[in-house]
Amino acid sequence: MTAPATPAVQLDGVRLDRGGRTILRDLDLVVPAGSITAVLGPSGTGKSTLLAALTGELVPATGSVQVFGQPVPRGARALLEMRKGLGVLLQGNGLLTDLSVAGNVALPLRAHTRLPEPLLQRLVAMKLNAVGLRAAADLYPRELSGGMARRVALARALALDPPLMLYDEPLTGLDPIASGVIMSLIQRLNRSLGLTSIIVSH
C-alpha cells in the first residue's frame, strides 16, 4: 500500500490578520498536488490575503501553512529560496514597460540563475512558445492586447519551472474570448508541466 501523496498546500487552523483586523479565521485547506483549485468569493473576502500567506508575505496569527510538506519559512533567505518554486500571475500583469516581451520573461532567469546567454534565450523562446507568443518576443508591453500581456506575464511566471502556480484574478479586464484562451492555457500547462494551480477569482 503506497503512502498518500504530500499535498501541494496545506493550511491547518489558520487565522490571518491585516491592520489589526481578522480577515480569515479557522481556515483549513488541502490542495492536492497536480490539481487546479479555485478559491471563489466577492471582493474583500480575503482571497488575496490567502495568497499572501502562501507566499510568506503575511505570517499567520495562528495555525500552520505548508507548501509541499514544508512550513513557509520566516527568514529572508529561506523565503527567497521557497519563492523560486512559486509562480505568481499578478492581477495587473506587472510587466516592465521598458523591457521587451523577451526581456520581461528573461527577468527571473537573470535574477536567479547564471545561465549562459544562448541557453537563457532558448529558455525564453520555449516559455513564449508554451503560451503561443514566440513571434511577439521583440514587442513591448504597450504594443500588446490585454490577453497577450496576460500570457506574457504567465510565461514569465513559468520561467523558473515552479511546481506551484498562484493566479490572482487571472481574467480581470479580459473579454470572454481572451478569458477562454487564458483558462484553456492554464489547464493545458497544468497538465503538460505537472503543475499545481490555485486560482483566486470573484
Phi and psi in degrees as a GROMACS rama.xvg file:
@    title "Ramachandran Plot"
@    xaxis  label "Phi"
@    yaxis  label "Psi"
@TYPE xy
-83.7331  147.636  THR-2
-70.7668  146.595  ALA-3
-62.3243  143.89  PRO-4
-65.1663  145.552  ALA-5
-66.3191  129.662  THR-6
-61.5969  151.215  PRO-7
-67.1779  -40.1592  ALA-8
-138.273  137.069  VAL-9
-141.797  125.777  GLN-10
-117.626  131.914  LEU-11
-126.636  117.56  ASP-12
55.916  40.0547  GLY-13
-84.4562  135.121  VAL-14
-120.658  129.198  ARG-15
-118.186  124.542  LEU-16
-114.695  145.374  ASP-17
-139.196  131.407  ARG-18
56.608  36.5913  GLY-19
76.3815  7.34029  GLY-20
-117.22  137.232  ARG-21
-79.777  121.907  THR-22
-94.6487  -45.1812  ILE-23
-133.648  140.117  LEU-24
-136.145  154.423  ARG-25
50.0535  45.3084  ASP-26
-90.8767  120.169  LEU-27
-116.959  131.411  ASP-28
-150.421  133.264  LEU-29
-125.458  122.12  VAL-30
-110.98  110.079  VAL-31
-64.9247  143.954  PRO-32
-61.027  138.119  ALA-33
86.6697  -0.669736  GLY-34
-94.0297  165.196  SER-35
-112.729  116.744  ILE-36
-116.046  128.941  THR-37
-102.609  134.664  ALA-38
-111.253  108.68  VAL-39
-110.866  147.345  LEU-40
166.598  158.078  GLY-41
-66.3817  167.217  PRO-42
-58.1108  143.58  SER-43
83.6271  10.6161  GLY-44
-98.1362  3.50715  THR-45
100.796  14.6933  GLY-46
-66.6489  -46.9815  LYS-47
-69.3912  -29.2934  SER-48
-63.8312  -38.1403  THR-49
-61.4479  -45.0406  LEU-50
-61.4492  -38.2093  LEU-51
-61.9826  -33.5695  ALA-52
-70.8672  -35.9333  ALA-53
-70.2873  -32.7385  LEU-54
-86.9716  -5.80312  THR-55
85.2456  4.04725  GLY-56
-69.4802  -32.0973  GLU-57
-122.253  124.054  LEU-58
-88.2404  128.353  VAL-59
-61.8802  144.567  PRO-60
-69.5186  -37.9958  ALA-61
-143.286  161.903  THR-62
88.9243  -179.938  GLY-63
-128.679  146.147  SER-64
-121.761  122.841  VAL-65
-122.143  139.707  GLN-66
-120.947  118.39  VAL-67
50.9816  45.1228  PHE-68
81.3131  -1.75286  GLY-69
-114.129  135.339  GLN-70
-60.3925  143.147  PRO-71
-63.4206  121.226  VAL-72
-71.2707  162.519  PRO-73
-102.098  -34.0913  ARG-74
-67.7945  145.429  GLY-75
-59.6764  -44.5352  ALA-76
-68.71  -44.9037  ARG-77
-65.3012  -35.2578  ALA-78
-66.2922  -42.7184  LEU-79
-60.8628  -41.7478  LEU-80
-63.2412  -44.2879  GLU-81
-63.5495  -39.3045  MET-82
-66.5501  -20.1603  ARG-83
-63.8384  -23.0383  LYS-84
-92.5856  7.45895  GLY-85
-116.786  129.851  LEU-86
-103.329  130.921  GLY-87
-123.509  122.682  VAL-88
-100.037  109.517  LEU-89
-77.9539  155.144  LEU-90
-57.8992  -41.2852  GLN-91
-97.1835  16.2759  GLY-92
72.63  -44.2069  ASN-93
68.3074  24.4575  GLY-94
-74.0691  142.552  LEU-95
-85.3606  122.941  LEU-96
-68.8884  -25.0041  THR-97
-90.2053  3.11874  ASP-98
-110.31  145.505  LEU-99
-67.9124  172.8  SER-100
-55.6258  -49.1932  VAL-101
-61.7296  -39.8462  ALA-102
-63.3411  -39.2993  GLY-103
-64.0806  -44.7038  ASN-104
-68.477  -32.4806  VAL-105
-73.6006  -18.2446  ALA-106
-52.5443  -53.1243  LEU-107
-62.9627  -33.5888  PRO-108
-67.9379  -39.7263  LEU-109
-69.0192  -36.0717  ARG-110
-74.5131  -34.2154  ALA-111
-117.036  -2.78991  HIS-112
-132.493  169.48  THR-113
-121.498  44.0102  ARG-114
-69.7386  143.477  LEU-115
-62.9016  147.863  PRO-116
-53.4645  -44.1181  GLU-117
-60.646  -39.4063  PRO-118
-68.9335  -40.7783  LEU-119
-60.4324  -44.4537  LEU-120
-64.1154  -35.9138  GLN-121
-66.0408  -41.4465  ARG-122
-63.331  -41.8441  LEU-123
-60.1843  -44.6163  VAL-124
-61.5742  -39.2044  ALA-125
-65.0971  -42.9363  MET-126
-65.3327  -41.8557  LYS-127
-66.646  -36.2791  LEU-128
-63.2217  -37.6731  ASN-129
-62.9217  -28.8767  ALA-130
-104.042  10.7525  VAL-131
74.9012  27.3861  GLY-132
-130.001  29.6617  LEU-133
-60.0342  -35.0234  ARG-134
-71.5184  -12.5509  ALA-135
-96.0938  9.52141  ALA-136
-53.1286  -36.6492  ALA-137
-93.8806  0.163613  ASP-138
-76.6475  164.705  LEU-139
-110.952  155.797  TYR-140
-49.4518  -36.849  PRO-141
-65.2928  -18.6744  ARG-142
-92.7131  3.07936  GLU-143
-102.644  149.441  LEU-144
-74.6738  169.519  SER-145
-59.4  -42.4229  GLY-146
-66.1135  -39.0138  GLY-147
-66.0014  -43.2943  MET-148
-60.4352  -40.4999  ALA-149
-63.1155  -38.9385  ARG-150
-70.3182  -35.1643  ARG-151
-63.8866  -44.2691  VAL-152
-61.0743  -35.7463  ALA-153
-66.8092  -42.9461  LEU-154
-60.1513  -40.6097  ALA-155
-66.4063  -40.3386  ARG-156
-63.3013  -27.2314  ALA-157
-90.6848  -1.89011  LEU-158
-55.3523  -39.3021  ALA-159
-94.5926  15.0971  LEU-160
53.7968  54.3137  ASP-161
-71.6255  141.741  PRO-162
-76.0812  -17.9585  PRO-163
-123.99  126.598  LEU-164
-112.587  132.914  MET-165
-115.123  124.376  LEU-166
-114.005  116.733  TYR-167
-99.1328  103.466  ASP-168
49.2161  61.6313  GLU-169
-67.5703  -13.8972  PRO-170
-105.838  1.26854  LEU-171
-59.272  129.848  THR-172
79.8839  2.65776  GLY-173
-100.884  147.602  LEU-174
-76.2118  168.058  ASP-175
-56.8568  -36.1487  PRO-176
-68.6047  -48.1435  ILE-177
-61.8886  -37.4683  ALA-178
-61.9376  -43.2066  SER-179
-61.8845  -40.7209  GLY-180
-61.8049  -45.7002  VAL-181
-63.4306  -44.9125  ILE-182
-65.5683  -39.6011  MET-183
-63.1409  -40.1102  SER-184
-64.5053  -44.7707  LEU-185
-58.2804  -44.7429  ILE-186
-63.9543  -45.6156  GLN-187
-66.0734  -44.8984  ARG-188
-65.1855  -39.189  LEU-189
-58.6124  -43.3489  ASN-190
-72.636  -48.1643  ARG-191
-73.581  -30.1804  SER-192
-100.01  -2.68103  LEU-193
66.0681  37.9685  GLY-194
-85.1043  168.56  LEU-195
-116.125  132.413  THR-196
-125.104  137.387  SER-197
-119.823  121.357  ILE-198
-112.322  121.636  ILE-199
-100.524  126.675  VAL-200
-155.785  150.127  SER-201
